[in-house]
Amino acid sequence: MRVLLVYPIFPKTFWSYEKILELVNRKVLLPPLGLVTVAAILPQEWEFKLVDRNIRAVTEAEWEWADICIFSAMIVQKDDLIDQIKAAKQRGKLVAVGGPYVTSVPREAQKAGADFLILDEGEITLPMFIEAVQRGETSGIFRATEKPDVTTTPVPRFDLLDFKAYDMMSIQFSRGCPFQCEFCDIIVLYGRKPRTKTPAQLLAELDALYNLGWRRGVFMVDDNFIGNKRNVKLLLQELKGWMQEHQYPFRFDTEASIDLAQDPELMELMVECGFAAVFLGIETPDEDSLQLTKKFQNTRSSLTESVEAIIKAGLRPMAGFIIGFDGEKAGAGDRIVRFAELAHIPSTTFAMLQALPNTALWHRLSKEGRLREDKDGNINQTTLMNFIPTRPLEDIAREYIEAFCALYEPEKYLDRTYQCFLMMGAPSWKAPFKMPEWVVVKALAIIIWRQGIKRSTRWKFWHHLFSIIKRNPGVAEHYLAACAHIEHFMEYRQIVRDQIESQLEEFLAQNRELPANTSDREDTPTTVLAS
């Protein structure tokens, strides 16, 4: 059986980082971990080819070679997913589709012509698919009624990836999150009981990457790396020795809940293992909104003090923010900007709230008749809300645009980054010195030219850089890498403005002739549902 694995295109997003990747001659930030895991679960006597369409298109020779095409996608990839299913069917290929988007919204893939829907988690549903194919069946829907034991998951087929194209590799230790945030689809897809691999499993995955020659960053893609703190500490104790033995070949980033700040031992272990950055789902500094959306873990301690503790431990914070919660008062965008500056958070994802399929928020808004029926949920930063909020959508959209642009005003970004790295704890370990790649030297020269000479940031750039070198030299390399991120966000600000304003204009035009809801209650939508 010849299997063509195809990963659809991501639109430009916060995470696409294309302007930064251009500096170091990479095409994509992260590889399709799901598809290389699928390849490891399928019979190894089958033949595999993988095409990441974020790198290049599928060739006609590859379409012709394949007996079956397998696609996996997240919700932001849905448009290209549908196009690729249709392209495969036009060529007479059997098509199997899985992943988070299709698991949540299977009907769109079916309408496009998919023959097999491999839903939920593949450790359970892929064997069902294999049996069906071996029986000669040409269609089927495979669902799981339970969550798999991830200690059975094999080492992904990293050998199928083009290492030169990616800036980081991906591995996964756990699935699931113990919290109950109303808007989150992770607990719908993977449950609230975090399931972890064994330390030996994860080290085997790192061995595979190491033996294939990988020596750059690794993203631990767990949606909440510390969901099971006991097992994470067991992993880190093993990982610490592995990293020392291999002379620190990787730098790790991950995602974690804010209660990481209340566990100094865990943070210390992470830094000792080579973790450099952590994404935090802060969402909003408004405690009423956090309570409403059931993100109670963010209300138990001061958010600014928690972020400060994480920085001082030696981890660069990245933070997710959301605007548009029910009952939210005017000025939410400004409050988010002020919080990011007060907490010294360099990089922030910022988006308007979306009701993702099958989440508690989606079910509640559906019962209330507030979903915009013409819009699917999407977590891209260039997407207008897909439901009617409790204050005018136009007000939220305008606040969002201005706040997004303010967050990535170059001088303000450099100030936040500088303040963050001034207080950041430096790692106690140091990897052996090696000459940097030419592409890294070239990228550094471009950053110095743009930020230190060409732009109005020049005085601030040099002041901050020399101050970091003098006062906290152990983080200087990491600091310069963080400064480079503004190269992406400067352009992306305009993309956000243009696309949100275009969608808002369309929304207002659709509703211009409809009677406005004149209720002034804060808990009642003030704009009518688009027809």
N, C-alpha and C positions, 0 to 999 in steps of 0.2 A: 504494500500500500504506500503510495507516494502522497505525502501530506504537505500542502502549502499553508504555512501559518502567516497570516497577514494582520498587521497592526495599523488601524486607521490613523488619519492625520488629526493632530490636536490643532485647534485654532490658536491664534496668539493669545496668551494669557499671562498672568503674573508669573506662572511657573515655566513659561517657555524660554525665557532668558536668551532669546536669539541674539541680541546685541552683545551680550557678554560672551556667549559661545563663539561668536565670530572672532573675538579677540584671540581665542586659543585654538582656532580651527576645529571646533567640534560642531556637530550638527544638532544634537539632541542632549537634553539634560540627563534623562534616565531611560533605561531600556524597558521593553515589555516583559516584566517579570512573570506575569500571569501566563503568557504564551510559552516561555521557556520552561515553566513548571508543567504546563499541559504536555509539552513534548516529552518530559521526563516520565510522566504517568502513562502515556500511550505505549503500546508495545515497541520495544527498542529494535525489533527487526524491521519495523516500518522505516521508510526514508523520510527525511524532513528537510525542508527549506523554509527559512524565515525571512520575510520582507517587512521592515518597519517603514511605512510610507512617510514617516517624518524624515527619513533619510533619502529614500528614492521610491520610484514607482515600480509596480510589478511589471516585469517584461512579458511579452507574448510567449516567449519560450518557457517561462515559469508557469504561466497559465496552462499552456499545453502539456507540460510535464505532469501536472498535478492530477491525482485521482479524486482528491477531496480537498476543499479549502476550508480552513478553520479560522474564524475571526473572534476577537475579544475586544471589548471596548468599554470605556467609561462614558458617562452621560455627555461630556463635552465633545466626545468624538462621534456622536450619533449621526451627523450629516454624512461624514465620509464613510462610516460603517454601512449605511444604507446604499450609498453609491457603489461600494465595493461588492456588496452582496449581489446587486443587480449586474455588475460587470462579470462576476463569476457565473451567474445564471445565463447571461447572454452567450457565454462560451460553453454552455452545457455541463457545468461542473456541479457535483454535489457540494452543498454548503452546510457547514455546521457553525453555530454561533453560540458564544457564552460570554461570561463576564458580568460586571455589576449592572451595566445599563440594560442588557437583555433580560437579566434576572428580574429587574424591577419592571420593565416595560417590554414584555415579549412580543406584543402584537405588531410593533413596527417592523421587526426583523421578519416575522411571518409574512406580513404584507409585501415585503421586498422580495420574498421568494426563498428564504432560508428553509432547508430541508430538515435539519436537526437543530433543536434547541437544547443546549447542554447547560442547564440552569443551576443555580446555587453553587456549592463548592465542588470542585472537580474530583476530589479524592473519592467521592461517592458516585457522582453522576457520570464521570468519564468511563468507568468500567461498564456501566449500563450501555453507553454509546458504543463501546468496543464490541460488546456482545451483539448488539443490533447489527453493526456493520458486518461482523463475521457471519451472521445468519443471512446476510444478503439483503437486509432491509434498506430502504432508501429514504426513510423519513422517521421522525419520532421526536417526542418531547420527554426529557429526562429531568426529574425533580427529586430533591432529597427531603426526607421528613425529619432528619436529624443533622446535627453538626458533626463533621468528621474529626477524628483524632489526628491532629497534625503531626504527631510523632511518627506517622506512617508516610509522610510526604517525602519523596525522593529529592536528591540534590538536583536543582534545575539544570537544564541543558545550556549552560552559559556559553558552550562552544559554538552555538548557533549564532551568536551575536557578533557584530562588527565592532570590536572594541575601540577602534580608532574614531568612531563616530560619536561616542558617548562621553560625557563629562564625568559621570558617576555610574557606578553599578548599584543594583538594588538587591537587598535580601530581606527576608521576613522572619521574625521570631515568633510573633503572636498574632492572633486574630480575635476581634471582639473588644468591647470596652464596658466597664462596669457601670458607667453613668447612664443617664436617661434624658439627655438633651432632646427637646421636642423636635427640633429641626433636623436631627442627625439620622442619616440612613445607614450608618455603620452598624448600629445596634440592630437594625432591621435585617441587614444582610448577614451579619456575622455573630449576632447575639451579644448578651450582656455578661457572659461568663468567658473571660479571656482564656483562650487555649494556646499553649506554648509548645514549641519544639523543645527538644532536649539540648543542653549545651553541646553535646557531641555532634548533633545534627548541624547546628549552626557553624561550628568550627569546621565541619566537613565541607560546608558550602564555601567558607572562606579559603580553605585549602584548595578547592577547585578553582576559585578566582586567582589565587596566588600562583598556582601551577600553570595557569593559562597566561600568566605574565601581567596581570592587573596590578597596578601600583598607585592608584589614585583614590578618590573618595568613594565611599560606600554609604548609600542611604538606607537606613533601617526603616522600611516602609510601614511598619506597624502604625495603625491609626492612634493607638495610645501605647507606646512602648512600655510604660510602667503600670499597665492595667493589672498585672499580676506581679507585685513588687518582690515577693519571695522568689519566684522563679527567675525574674530579671537579675536579682543579686547573685543567684547561683550561676547564671550565665556569665555575668561580668567578672566574677572571681576566676572562672576558667579563661575567659577572653583576655584578661589582663596578662596571664602567663603566655598565652599564644602570641599576643602582640609583642611582648618583650623578646620572646624567642625568635620572632620573625623581623625584629628591628623596626617595628611600627610602619608597615607598608601601606596602611590605609588610614584615612581620616573618616570618622563616622558623623553623620547627621541623623536626626530622627524627629518624631513627633511625640509629645507627651502632654498630659494634663498638668495644670498649674500647681497641683499638690506636690509635684516634684520638689518644689521649694521647701517643703516641710520635712524632707528626708536628706540631711547633709551627707550621710553615709552613701546613699545611692548616687548623689551628684558627684561625690569624690571618686567613686568607682567608675562612673561614666567618663570623667575626665582622665583618669589613669588609664583607661582603655582606648583613649584616642577620640572620644566624642568631642566635637567642636561646636555644634549648633543644635538647637532644639526648637521645633515649631510648637507654639503654645496657642490653644484655642481660647483666646481671651473674650472675643466677641464684642463686648461693650463694657465701658466703665459704669453704666447705669445699673445699679443693683436691682431696681424694680423689674427691668427687662430680663436680667439673669434669673430672677425668681420665677417670672412668668414662663420662661422657656425651659425651666427645670434644670438649669446649669448651676446647681447648688454648690458644686465643688469650687466655683469661683467666688462664692460669697463668704467663705469661712475664714479667710484671712485677707489682709490688705493686698490688693493686686500689685500696687507699685512696690511694696516691700517684698513680695514674692518674686517679682521680676528681678529686683536688685539682688536678692539672694542667689538666684540662678546665674546672673552675670558674675558676681563675686566668686562663685564656685568655679568659673572658667568656661561657661557655656554662652555662646552668642544667642540671644533670643530672636526668633522670628515670631510674629504674632498675627493671628487671624482676627479681623474685626468685621462686624455685620451691622448694617443699618436697616431699620424698617420693622422692628419688633412692635407688636401690638401695645398700644398705650404709650408709646415712645413720645416724648415731648420734643418740641422744636429745638434745633441746635445740637442734635445728636452727632452730626458730622464734626462740628467744632469740638465737642467734648472728646471725641475719639482722637482728633489731632492733638489736643492738649495732653491727653493721657500718654500718647506715644512719645511726646516730647518730654513729659515729666518722668516717664519710666525709662527713657533713653533706649528705645527699641528701634534699631536701624530699619530692618525690613518688615513691612506689614502687608499681609494680604488684606484687601478690603473689598467687600461686595455687598450688594443689596440682598436681603433675605430672600431665599427661595423655598417654596414648599416642594421638596423632593418626593417622588412617588412612594407611597406606602409608609411614609413617616407619620408620627403622631400629629405633627403640624398639618400635613397633607390631609389626613382623615378629619381633623377638626375643621379646617377651612372648607373642606368639601361639604360637610354637614351644614355649615353656615352659609353655603352658596357663594363663597368668596373667591374661588379659584377662577382664574382667567382661562376659560376653556380652550382658547386658541393657543395657549402657551404651555409647553412642558417645563418642568423645573430644570434649571441649569445652574451650575456653580461657577460659571465664568464671570469675570469682573465686568464684562461688557454686556451683561444681560439685565434687562429691566425686570422688576419683580413679576412673578407669575400669579400673583393674587392681589386682591384689593386690601390695602392696609387701613389702619384706623386713623390715619391722617392723610392729607392729599398726596397721591403718588407723585405729582409734579414737585411738591416741596421736598420730598425725600430724595428724588432723583437729582434735583439741583444741589441739595446739601452734599450728596454723595460725590458728585462731580467736583465741586469746589474742595471738599476735604481730600479726595484722592490726589488732586493736583497739589494741594498744600503739603501733603505728606511727602511728596517727591519733588518739592522745590529743591534744587541742588544744594544750596547753602544750608537749608534746614536739615537735609539728609546728612550732610557731612557733620553738622553739629551733633546730631543724635548719635551718629556712629562714633565720633570722637569721645563723647561723654561715656558711651557704653564701654569702649575699650580702655579708657583711663581707669575704670574701676574693675575691669575684668581680671580674674585670677589667671595667672599664667600656668600652663601645665608643668608638672614636676618632672616629666620625662622629656627627652629630646631625641628625635630620630637622627641617625647618622647623617652627616652632611653629604649632599650629592649635588653636582652641578645642575642647575635648573635647565629644563629643556629650552631650546631657542624660542619656541613659540610662547613660552611664559615670559621670557625676557622681552620679547617683542610686545606682548600685551601690556607689560608694566610700563614700557616706554610710551605706548599710546595713552595709557591712563595719566602718566605724568604730563604729557603734552596737552591733553585735553583739559584736565582738571587743575594742573599746576601752572600752565602757561597761557593757553588759549582763552579760557573762560574767566568770568568774573570771580570764580571760586579760587583763583590762584593764591591769594594771600592766606585765605583760610586753609587751603590744602596744605601749604608748606608749614604754616604755624602748627596745625594739628599733627602732621606727620612727624616733625622734629620733636614735638612735645611727647608723642607716644614713644618714640625711640629713646628719649631721655628718661621718661618716667615709668614706662612699662614695656621695655624692649622685648620681653618674651612673647608679646602678642602682635608685634609689628607686622609680620607677614600676613597673619590672619586679618589684621586691620586693613591693609592695602587691598586684599581680596574683597572685603566688604565694601570699600570705597568704589570698587569697580562696578558694583551692582547698579549704581545710579545710571550707568550707560543704557541699561534696558528700560528703566522706569521713566527716564526723561521722554523717550518716544512713546512709551506705552500710555502715559498720561493723556496724550492727544487722541490716541486710539479710543480710550475710555470715554473721553468727552464726546468725540464724534459719534460713536455708536450709541451711547445712551441718549444723546440729544435726538438722534434720528428715530430711535424707538419711541421716545417720549412724544415727539411730534406726531408720529403715527397713532399712538394711543389717544392723544388729545383730539386728533381729527376724528377718530372713530366715535368719540364720546361727546363731541361738540354739540350735536343736535339732541342729546338725551338730557332729561331733567336731572339736575344735580341733587344729591342727597343733602338736605339742608340741616340735618341733625347736628348739634354741636356737642353731643356726648363723645367723650374721648374713646369709649370702647366700641364705637360704631363706625364702619367705613364711611368716609366722606366723599368717595368717588364711586360712581356706578360701575357695574360690571360691563366690560366690553362685550359687545354682541358678537 
